[in-house]
C-alpha cells in the first residue's frame, strides 16, 4: 500500500477530488465537534487536504502518514495555503 501512495503522491489531489470534497471536511468537523480549541489528528493525511481544511477550525492539527512522498506534497500544499498550525509526522518521526 505504501508503494502505491509513493507512486501516486503527485497526482493524488486530482484523483481525490473526484470522490472527496470540502463537504467531507465540514461533516468531519461537525461530527467530531471540532472547535477553535480542538487538537485534531488526521491519520492518513496524504496530501494534507483534510488537515488543511480542519486547520482553520482547530487550534492544531497533526497530519500523520506512512508515505514520505505524500508528506512532501502535504508540506508543499500547506505552505502554499499559508497554513501554520498543522504539524506533519511520519511513521518513523518521534516528534524531534
C-alpha positions in Angstrom: 0.0 0.0 0.0 2.8 2.4 0.9 4.4 1.9 -2.5 1.1 2.8 -4.3 0.8 6.1 -2.4 4.5 6.8 -3.0 3.8 6.3 -6.7 0.7 8.5 -7.0 1.6 11.2 -4.5 2.0 13.9 -7.2 -1.4 13.1 -8.8 -3.3 12.3 -5.6 -5.0 15.7 -5.2 -6.6 15.4 -8.7 -7.6 11.8 -8.0 -9.0 12.6 -4.6 -11.1 15.5 -5.9 -13.4 13.1 -7.8 -14.7 11.5 -4.6 -13.6 13.6 -1.7 -14.8 17.3 -1.5 -14.7 20.1 1.0 -18.2 18.9 2.2 -16.4 15.9 3.8 -14.3 18.3 5.9 -17.3 20.2 7.1 -19.0 16.9 8.0 -15.9 15.7 9.9 -15.7 19.0 11.8 -19.4 18.8 12.7 -19.4 15.2 13.8 -16.1 15.5 15.5 -17.3 18.6 17.3 -14.1 20.5 16.2 -13.8 23.9 17.9 -11.2 26.6 18.0 -9.6 24.9 21.0 -9.5 21.4 19.5 -6.4 19.4 18.7 -7.1 17.1 15.8 -5.2 14.1 14.4 -5.6 13.4 10.7 -4.3 9.9 10.4 -3.5 9.0 6.8 -3.2 12.7 5.9 -1.9 12.1 2.4 -1.5 15.4 0.7 -3.0 17.3 3.7 -6.4 18.1 2.2 -8.3 17.3 5.4 -5.6 18.7 7.7 -5.7 22.0 5.8 -9.4 22.1 5.9 -9.6 21.4 9.6 -6.7 23.8 10.4 -9.0 26.8 10.1 -11.4 25.3 12.6 -9.0 23.9 15.2 -6.2 25.1 17.4 -3.8 22.5 16.0 -3.8 19.6 13.6 -1.3 16.7 13.4 -1.2 15.2 9.9 0.2 11.7 10.1 1.1 9.5 7.1 3.2 6.5 6.3 4.3 7.8 2.9 7.2 10.3 2.8 6.2 11.3 -0.7 2.6 12.2 0.4 4.0 14.1 3.3 6.3 16.1 1.0 3.2 17.1 -1.1 1.3 17.9 2.0 4.1 20.2 3.2 4.1 22.0 -0.1 0.3 22.3 -0.1 0.1 23.6 3.4 2.9 26.1 2.7 1.1 27.3 -0.4 -2.1 27.8 1.6 -0.3 29.6 4.4 -1.4 27.0 7.0 0.8 27.2 10.0 -1.0 25.1 12.7 -0.5 21.7 11.1 2.4 19.5 12.1 3.2 16.7 9.8 4.7 13.4 11.0 5.6 10.0 9.5 5.8 6.5 10.9 9.4 7.0 12.0 9.0 10.5 13.3 9.2 10.6 17.1 8.5 14.3 17.3 12.1 15.5 17.4 
